Amino acid sequence: MIHNQMKRTFEKEGYKIVCASDGEEGLTLARKLHPTLITLDVLMPGMDGWTVLTKLKADPEVANIPVFVISMVDEENKGYTLGASEYLTKPIDRTRLHILMKKYRWDSGSALVVEDDPGTRKLLCSMLEEYGLNVQEAENGEIALKRVQEKSPGVIFLDLMMPEMDGFEFIEELKKNPEHRPIPIVVVTSKDLTQADRLRLNGGVAKLIEKKSFVHDDLLSEIRSTLATHHS
């Protein structure tokens, strides 16, 4: 239903609309057509929207196309992927870390810990080394970028609040290099993340729209604004 509503609304505005029924088809069409804008449902059969988003942002040819995510997911889980794969809160909980390590199978290869507090940095490094990871560390974002240039890690554990270059700036800089976009990032924070923070961390979402608050006029004004910015 949303599909048809959006198609009709956009076509009235003069947009040429191409629809994809699943993630695989969406990726194929994005690479083939290079659209001005992509709208993406999170909940789809087969490949979900977050996976599609990750693949889009890892592909230099389509990474810069603005993406509007249309979602029915709950507040807690919005924007938990791409720019930031997961979140760890301080003080770091061993059980939570263990769940993440098993879920993503990061317990092989290498990790980079970016944290300005020496105590937290050493603790997290030792925890990760217990899993057999080869761990590098950096006390701020600028040093971390140099470490990534020297050797790309399998996963990055990133503090948000740091001097020199904070976690937000680090992610923005990191994602400028297509080779580094696929590196998963776990944000380590004592900061209570707002929805704006989560979207900013997500890095690849122009706007996240909830289906229950789906209003055509609002969506169109957001799209006009995004397209104007994108082409300016």
Phi and psi in degrees as GROMACS dihedral restraints (atoms count N, CA, C in turn):
[ dihedral_restraints ]
;  ai    aj    ak    al  type     phi  dphi    fc
    3     4     5     6     1   -58.4    20    10
    4     5     6     7     1   -42.1    20    10
    6     7     8     9     1   -50.2    20    10
    7     8     9    10     1   -54.1    20    10
    9    10    11    12     1   -67.5    20    10
   10    11    12    13     1   -40.6    20    10
   12    13    14    15     1   -57.8    20    10
   13    14    15    16     1   -48.7    20    10
   15    16    17    18     1   -64.4    20    10
   16    17    18    19     1   -41.6    20    10
   18    19    20    21     1   -59.1    20    10
   19    20    21    22     1   -48.5    20    10
   21    22    23    24     1   -62.9    20    10
   22    23    24    25     1   -43.6    20    10
   24    25    26    27     1   -63.5    20    10
   25    26    27    28     1   -46.6    20    10
   27    28    29    30     1   -66.4    20    10
   28    29    30    31     1   -39.5    20    10
   30    31    32    33     1   -64.9    20    10
   31    32    33    34     1   -35.2    20    10
   33    34    35    36     1   -62.6    20    10
   34    35    36    37     1   -29.3    20    10
   36    37    38    39     1   -84.0    20    10
   37    38    39    40     1    -1.1    20    10
   39    40    41    42     1    92.0    20    10
   40    41    42    43     1     8.8    20    10
   42    43    44    45     1   -82.9    20    10
   43    44    45    46     1   143.7    20    10
   45    46    47    48     1   -89.9    20    10
   46    47    48    49     1   121.0    20    10
   48    49    50    51     1  -108.0    20    10
   49    50    51    52     1   132.5    20    10
   51    52    53    54     1  -121.8    20    10
   52    53    54    55     1   128.3    20    10
   54    55    56    57     1  -104.8    20    10
   55    56    57    58     1   144.7    20    10
   57    58    59    60     1  -122.4    20    10
   58    59    60    61     1   138.6    20    10
   60    61    62    63     1   -87.7    20    10
   61    62    63    64     1   -16.6    20    10
   63    64    65    66     1  -150.8    20    10
   64    65    66    67     1   176.0    20    10
   66    67    68    69     1   -63.1    20    10
   67    68    69    70     1   -43.1    20    10
   69    70    71    72     1   -59.4    20    10
   70    71    72    73     1   -46.8    20    10
   72    73    74    75     1   -64.2    20    10
   73    74    75    76     1   -38.8    20    10
   75    76    77    78     1   -60.4    20    10
   76    77    78    79     1   -44.4    20    10
   78    79    80    81     1   -63.2    20    10
   79    80    81    82     1   -44.1    20    10
   81    82    83    84     1   -60.3    20    10
   82    83    84    85     1   -46.5    20    10
   84    85    86    87     1   -67.3    20    10
   85    86    87    88     1   -38.3    20    10
   87    88    89    90     1   -60.7    20    10
   88    89    90    91     1   -43.6    20    10
   90    91    92    93     1   -70.7    20    10
   91    92    93    94     1   -31.3    20    10
   93    94    95    96     1   -80.0    20    10
   94    95    96    97     1   -43.4    20    10
   96    97    98    99     1   -97.9    20    10
   97    98    99   100     1   -20.0    20    10
   99   100   101   102     1    46.7    20    10
  100   101   102   103     1    63.7    20    10
  102   103   104   105     1   -67.0    20    10
  103   104   105   106     1   163.1    20    10
  105   106   107   108     1   -71.3    20    10
  106   107   108   109     1   -29.6    20    10
  108   109   110   111     1  -153.9    20    10
  109   110   111   112     1   146.9    20    10
  111   112   113   114     1  -121.3    20    10
  112   113   114   115     1   131.4    20    10
  114   115   116   117     1  -105.9    20    10
  115   116   117   118     1   139.4    20    10
  117   118   119   120     1  -138.1    20    10
  118   119   120   121     1   124.7    20    10
  120   121   122   123     1   -85.2    20    10
  121   122   123   124     1   137.6    20    10
  123   124   125   126     1   -71.9    20    10
  124   125   126   127     1   -43.2    20    10
  126   127   128   129     1   -96.2    20    10
  127   128   129   130     1   103.1    20    10
  129   130   131   132     1  -136.2    20    10
  130   131   132   133     1   158.1    20    10
  132   133   134   135     1   -67.0    20    10
  133   134   135   136     1   150.7    20    10
  135   136   137   138     1    72.6    20    10
  136   137   138   139     1  -119.4    20    10
  138   139   140   141     1   -76.2    20    10
  139   140   141   142     1   122.3    20    10
  141   142   143   144     1   -77.9    20    10
  142   143   144   145     1   171.2    20    10
  144   145   146   147     1   -62.1    20    10
  145   146   147   148     1   -37.0    20    10
  147   148   149   150     1   -65.5    20    10
  148   149   150   151     1   -37.3    20    10
  150   151   152   153     1   -65.7    20    10
  151   152   153   154     1   -43.1    20    10
  153   154   155   156     1   -59.4    20    10
  154   155   156   157     1   -45.2    20    10
  156   157   158   159     1   -60.2    20    10
  157   158   159   160     1   -44.3    20    10
  159   160   161   162     1   -60.8    20    10
  160   161   162   163     1   -43.6    20    10
  162   163   164   165     1   -67.2    20    10
  163   164   165   166     1   -38.8    20    10
  165   166   167   168     1   -61.0    20    10
  166   167   168   169     1   -45.8    20    10
  168   169   170   171     1   -75.4    20    10
  169   170   171   172     1   -17.2    20    10
  171   172   173   174     1   -86.6    20    10
  172   173   174   175     1    -8.6    20    10
  174   175   176   177     1  -102.7    20    10
  175   176   177   178     1   110.2    20    10
  177   178   179   180     1   -55.2    20    10
  178   179   180   181     1   -29.6    20    10
  180   181   182   183     1   -69.6    20    10
  181   182   183   184     1   -28.2    20    10
  183   184   185   186     1  -122.2    20    10
  184   185   186   187     1     2.4    20    10
  186   187   188   189     1   -62.0    20    10
  187   188   189   190     1   -28.8    20    10
  189   190   191   192     1   -88.8    20    10
  190   191   192   193     1    -2.6    20    10
  192   193   194   195     1   -71.4    20    10
  193   194   195   196     1   125.1    20    10
  195   196   197   198     1   -63.6    20    10
  196   197   198   199     1   139.8    20    10
  198   199   200   201     1  -119.3    20    10
  199   200   201   202     1   127.5    20    10
  201   202   203   204     1  -101.3    20    10
  202   203   204   205     1   117.4    20    10
  204   205   206   207     1   -91.8    20    10
  205   206   207   208     1   126.7    20    10
  207   208   209   210     1  -108.1    20    10
  208   209   210   211     1   120.2    20    10
  210   211   212   213     1  -135.9    20    10
  211   212   213   214     1   145.3    20    10
  213   214   215   216     1  -112.4    20    10
  214   215   216   217     1     9.7    20    10
  216   217   218   219     1   -72.1    20    10
  217   218   219   220     1   156.7    20    10
  219   220   221   222     1   -74.4    20    10
  220   221   222   223     1   163.8    20    10
  222   223   224   225     1   -51.6    20    10
  223   224   225   226     1   -40.9    20    10
  225   226   227   228     1   -61.2    20    10
  226   227   228   229     1   -33.6    20    10
  228   229   230   231     1  -103.8    20    10
  229   230   231   232     1     5.8    20    10
  231   232   233   234     1   -66.2    20    10
  232   233   234   235     1   136.3    20    10
  234   235   236   237     1    63.7    20    10
  235   236   237   238     1    27.0    20    10
  237   238   239   240     1   -86.1    20    10
  238   239   240   241     1    15.0    20    10
  240   241   242   243     1  -134.5    20    10
  241   242   243   244     1  -178.0    20    10
  243   244   245   246     1    68.9    20    10
  244   245   246   247     1   -96.6    20    10
  246   247   248   249     1   -58.2    20    10
  247   248   249   250     1   -43.7    20    10
  249   250   251   252     1  -125.8    20    10
  250   251   252   253     1   121.1    20    10
  252   253   254   255     1   -74.9    20    10
  253   254   255   256     1   -41.0    20    10
  255   256   257   258     1  -153.5    20    10
  256   257   258   259     1   174.5    20    10
  258   259   260   261     1  -128.8    20    10
  259   260   261   262     1   140.2    20    10
  261   262   263   264     1  -121.0    20    10
  262   263   264   265     1   134.5    20    10
  264   265   266   267     1  -102.9    20    10
  265   266   267   268     1   149.5    20    10
  267   268   269   270     1   -87.8    20    10
  268   269   270   271     1   146.4    20    10
  270   271   272   273     1   -65.2    20    10
  271   272   273   274     1   145.5    20    10
  273   274   275   276     1   -67.7    20    10
  274   275   276   277     1   128.5    20    10
  276   277   278   279     1   -95.9    20    10
  277   278   279   280     1   121.6    20    10
  279   280   281   282     1   -60.3    20    10
  280   281   282   283     1   -39.1    20    10
  282   283   284   285     1   -63.9    20    10
  283   284   285   286     1   -44.6    20    10
  285   286   287   288     1   -62.2    20    10
  286   287   288   289     1   -42.9    20    10
  288   289   290   291     1   -62.5    20    10
  289   290   291   292     1   -42.6    20    10
  291   292   293   294     1   -60.2    20    10
  292   293   294   295     1   -43.4    20    10
  294   295   296   297     1   -60.5    20    10
  295   296   297   298     1   -43.8    20    10
  297   298   299   300     1   -63.2    20    10
  298   299   300   301     1   -43.7    20    10
  300   301   302   303     1   -61.9    20    10
  301   302   303   304     1   -40.1    20    10
  303   304   305   306     1   -75.4    20    10
  304   305   306   307     1   -37.6    20    10
  306   307   308   309     1   -62.2    20    10
  307   308   309   310     1   -42.8    20    10
  309   310   311   312     1  -102.2    20    10
  310   311   312   313     1    -3.0    20    10
  312   313   314   315     1    54.2    20    10
  313   314   315   316     1    43.9    20    10
  315   316   317   318     1   -81.5    20    10
  316   317   318   319     1    -3.7    20    10
  318   319   320   321     1   -79.4    20    10
  319   320   321   322     1    43.4    20    10
  321   322   323   324     1  -154.6    20    10
  322   323   324   325     1   146.6    20    10
  324   325   326   327     1    93.0    20    10
  325   326   327   328     1  -138.3    20    10
  327   328   329   330     1  -130.6    20    10
  328   329   330   331     1   157.8    20    10
  330   331   332   333     1  -139.9    20    10
  331   332   333   334     1   152.2    20    10
  333   334   335   336     1  -120.3    20    10
  334   335   336   337     1   125.7    20    10
  336   337   338   339     1  -105.2    20    10
  337   338   339   340     1   118.8    20    10
  339   340   341   342     1  -112.4    20    10
  340   341   342   343     1   106.5    20    10
  342   343   344   345     1  -158.0    20    10
  343   344   345   346     1   128.4    20    10
  345   346   347   348     1   -83.4    20    10
  346   347   348   349     1   -23.2    20    10
  348   349   350   351     1   -80.8    20    10
  349   350   351   352     1   116.0    20    10
  351   352   353   354     1   -57.8    20    10
  352   353   354   355     1   -40.7    20    10
  354   355   356   357     1   -63.4    20    10
  355   356   357   358     1   -48.2    20    10
  357   358   359   360     1   -64.4    20    10
  358   359   360   361     1   -40.1    20    10
  360   361   362   363     1   -62.4    20    10
  361   362   363   364     1   -47.5    20    10
  363   364   365   366     1   -64.2    20    10
  364   365   366   367     1   -41.2    20    10
  366   367   368   369     1   -61.5    20    10
  367   368   369   370     1   -48.3    20    10
  369   370   371   372     1   -65.9    20    10
  370   371   372   373     1   -40.7    20    10
  372   373   374   375     1   -59.1    20    10
  373   374   375   376     1   -44.4    20    10
  375   376   377   378     1   -67.4    20    10
  376   377   378   379     1   -37.0    20    10
  378   379   380   381     1   -61.0    20    10
  379   380   381   382     1   -45.2    20    10
  381   382   383   384     1   -69.6    20    10
  382   383   384   385     1   -35.0    20    10
  384   385   386   387     1   -65.3    20    10
  385   386   387   388     1   -29.9    20    10
  387   388   389   390     1   -62.2    20    10
  388   389   390   391     1   -26.2    20    10
  390   391   392   393     1   -85.7    20    10
  391   392   393   394     1     1.0    20    10
  393   394   395   396     1    89.4    20    10
  394   395   396   397     1     9.8    20    10
  396   397   398   399     1   -78.1    20    10
  397   398   399   400     1   145.5    20    10
  399   400   401   402     1   -86.1    20    10
  400   401   402   403     1   109.2    20    10
  402   403   404   405     1  -107.0    20    10
  403   404   405   406     1   129.2    20    10
  405   406   407   408     1  -106.8    20    10
  406   407   408   409     1   158.2    20    10
  408   409   410   411     1  -133.7    20    10
  409   410   411   412     1   155.0    20    10
  411   412   413   414     1  -146.1    20    10
  412   413   414   415     1   139.5    20    10
  414   415   416   417     1   -90.6    20    10
  415   416   417   418     1    -6.0    20    10
  417   418   419   420     1  -157.4    20    10
  418   419   420   421     1   174.0    20    10
  420   421   422   423     1   -64.0    20    10
  421   422   423   424     1   -36.7    20    10
  423   424   425   426     1   -64.5    20    10
  424   425   426   427     1   -45.3    20    10
  426   427   428   429     1   -64.5    20    10
  427   428   429   430     1   -39.6    20    10
  429   430   431   432     1   -60.3    20    10
  430   431   432   433     1   -41.6    20    10
  432   433   434   435     1   -60.5    20    10
  433   434   435   436     1   -39.5    20    10
  435   436   437   438     1   -64.0    20    10
  436   437   438   439     1   -41.9    20    10
  438   439   440   441     1   -60.5    20    10
  439   440   441   442     1   -43.1    20    10
  441   442   443   444     1   -64.8    20    10
  442   443   444   445     1   -38.8    20    10
  444   445   446   447     1   -63.1    20    10
  445   446   447   448     1   -39.4    20    10
  447   448   449   450     1   -68.6    20    10
  448   449   450   451     1   -45.0    20    10
  450   451   452   453     1  -154.9    20    10
  451   452   453   454     1   119.8    20    10
  453   454   455   456     1   -72.9    20    10
  454   455   456   457     1   120.5    20    10
  456   457   458   459     1   -79.9    20    10
  457   458   459   460     1   163.2    20    10
  459   460   461   462     1   -76.1    20    10
  460   461   462   463     1   -27.2    20    10
  462   463   464   465     1  -155.9    20    10
  463   464   465   466     1   147.9    20    10
  465   466   467   468     1  -117.1    20    10
  466   467   468   469     1   128.4    20    10
  468   469   470   471     1  -102.2    20    10
  469   470   471   472     1   118.3    20    10
  471   472   473   474     1  -124.7    20    10
  472   473   474   475     1   122.4    20    10
  474   475   476   477     1   -76.3    20    10
  475   476   477   478     1   141.4    20    10
  477   478   479   480     1   -81.0    20    10
  478   479   480   481     1   -43.6    20    10
  480   481   482   483     1   -98.1    20    10
  481   482   483   484     1   100.9    20    10
  483   484   485   486     1  -139.2    20    10
  484   485   486   487     1   153.8    20    10
  486   487   488   489     1   -73.9    20    10
  487   488   489   490     1   174.6    20    10
  489   490   491   492     1    67.8    20    10
  490   491   492   493     1   -68.8    20    10
  492   493   494   495     1  -144.2    20    10
  493   494   495   496     1   118.2    20    10
  495   496   497   498     1   -79.4    20    10
  496   497   498   499     1   176.9    20    10
  498   499   500   501     1   -62.7    20    10
  499   500   501   502     1   -36.6    20    10
  501   502   503   504     1   -61.3    20    10
  502   503   504   505     1   -48.2    20    10
  504   505   506   507     1   -64.4    20    10
  505   506   507   508     1   -38.9    20    10
  507   508   509   510     1   -59.1    20    10
  508   509   510   511     1   -46.9    20    10
  510   511   512   513     1   -62.1    20    10
  511   512   513   514     1   -42.9    20    10
  513   514   515   516     1   -60.1    20    10
  514   515   516   517     1   -43.9    20    10
  516   517   518   519     1   -67.4    20    10
  517   518   519   520     1   -43.7    20    10
  519   520   521   522     1   -58.5    20    10
  520   521   522   523     1   -43.5    20    10
  522   523   524   525     1   -72.7    20    10
  523   524   525   526     1   -10.1    20    10
  525   526   527   528     1   -69.0    20    10
  526   527   528   529     1   -23.2    20    10
  528   529   530   531     1   -97.5    20    10
  529   530   531   532     1   114.4    20    10
  531   532   533   534     1   -54.5    20    10
  532   533   534   535     1   -31.8    20    10
  534   535   536   537     1   -67.0    20    10
  535   536   537   538     1   -25.8    20    10
  537   538   539   540     1   -96.7    20    10
  538   539   540   541     1   -10.3    20    10
  540   541   542   543     1   -59.2    20    10
  541   542   543   544     1   -37.2    20    10
  543   544   545   546     1   -75.2    20    10
  544   545   546   547     1    -8.7    20    10
  546   547   548   549     1   -65.3    20    10
  547   548   549   550     1   121.9    20    10
  549   550   551   552     1   -68.1    20    10
  550   551   552   553     1   143.4    20    10
  552   553   554   555     1  -124.0    20    10
  553   554   555   556     1   129.4    20    10
  555   556   557   558     1  -107.3    20    10
  556   557   558   559     1   116.3    20    10
  558   559   560   561     1   -80.3    20    10
  559   560   561   562     1   129.1    20    10
  561   562   563   564     1  -109.7    20    10
  562   563   564   565     1   115.9    20    10
  564   565   566   567     1  -147.4    20    10
  565   566   567   568     1   145.3    20    10
  567   568   569   570     1  -101.8    20    10
  568   569   570   571     1    -4.3    20    10
  570   571   572   573     1   -78.5    20    10
  571   572   573   574     1   138.1    20    10
  573   574   575   576     1   -79.3    20    10
  574   575   576   577     1   109.0    20    10
  576   577   578   579     1   -73.9    20    10
  577   578   579   580     1   130.0    20    10
  579   580   581   582     1   -85.4    20    10
  580   581   582   583     1   169.6    20    10
  582   583   584   585     1   -60.5    20    10
  583   584   585   586     1   -37.9    20    10
  585   586   587   588     1   -63.0    20    10
  586   587   588   589     1   -40.6    20    10
  588   589   590   591     1   -59.9    20    10
  589   590   591   592     1   -45.1    20    10
  591   592   593   594     1   -63.5    20    10
  592   593   594   595     1   -42.2    20    10
  594   595   596   597     1   -67.2    20    10
  595   596   597   598     1   -37.9    20    10
  597   598   599   600     1   -64.7    20    10
  598   599   600   601     1   -41.8    20    10
  600   601   602   603     1   -63.8    20    10
  601   602   603   604     1   -35.9    20    10
  603   604   605   606     1   -59.7    20    10
  604   605   606   607     1   -32.7    20    10
  606   607   608   609     1    74.4    20    10
  607   608   609   610     1   -29.2    20    10
  609   610   611   612     1  -117.2    20    10
  610   611   612   613     1     5.1    20    10
  612   613   614   615     1  -105.4    20    10
  613   614   615   616     1   117.5    20    10
  615   616   617   618     1   -69.2    20    10
  616   617   618   619     1   -35.6    20    10
  618   619   620   621     1  -162.6    20    10
  619   620   621   622     1   140.1    20    10
  621   622   623   624     1  -111.7    20    10
  622   623   624   625     1   122.6    20    10
  624   625   626   627     1  -116.8    20    10
  625   626   627   628     1   129.5    20    10
  627   628   629   630     1   -85.8    20    10
  628   629   630   631     1   137.0    20    10
  630   631   632   633     1   -61.5    20    10
  631   632   633   634     1   -33.6    20    10
  633   634   635   636     1   -69.8    20    10
  634   635   636   637     1   -19.6    20    10
  636   637   638   639     1  -112.5    20    10
  637   638   639   640     1    25.4    20    10
  639   640   641   642     1   -69.9    20    10
  640   641   642   643     1   111.6    20    10
  642   643   644   645     1  -125.8    20    10
  643   644   645   646     1   120.7    20    10
  645   646   647   648     1   -54.4    20    10
  646   647   648   649     1   -48.7    20    10
  648   649   650   651     1   -62.3    20    10
  649   650   651   652     1   -41.4    20    10
  651   652   653   654     1   -64.2    20    10
  652   653   654   655     1   -44.2    20    10
  654   655   656   657     1   -61.6    20    10
  655   656   657   658     1   -44.5    20    10
  657   658   659   660     1   -64.3    20    10
  658   659   660   661     1   -40.1    20    10
  660   661   662   663     1   -66.3    20    10
  661   662   663   664     1   -37.4    20    10
  663   664   665   666     1   -62.9    20    10
  664   665   666   667     1   -43.5    20    10
  666   667   668   669     1   -65.5    20    10
  667   668   669   670     1   -43.6    20    10
  669   670   671   672     1   -58.9    20    10
  670   671   672   673     1   -43.5    20    10
  672   673   674   675     1   -63.3    20    10
  673   674   675   676     1   -44.1    20    10
  675   676   677   678     1   -64.1    20    10
  676   677   678   679     1   -44.8    20    10
  678   679   680   681     1   -65.5    20    10
  679   680   681   682     1   -39.4    20    10
  681   682   683   684     1   -62.9    20    10
  682   683   684   685     1   -43.9    20    10
  684   685   686   687     1   -65.4    20    10
  685   686   687   688     1   -43.0    20    10
  687   688   689   690     1   -63.2    20    10
  688   689   690   691     1   -33.6    20    10
  690   691   692   693     1   -97.1    20    10
  691   692   693   694     1    -3.9    20    10
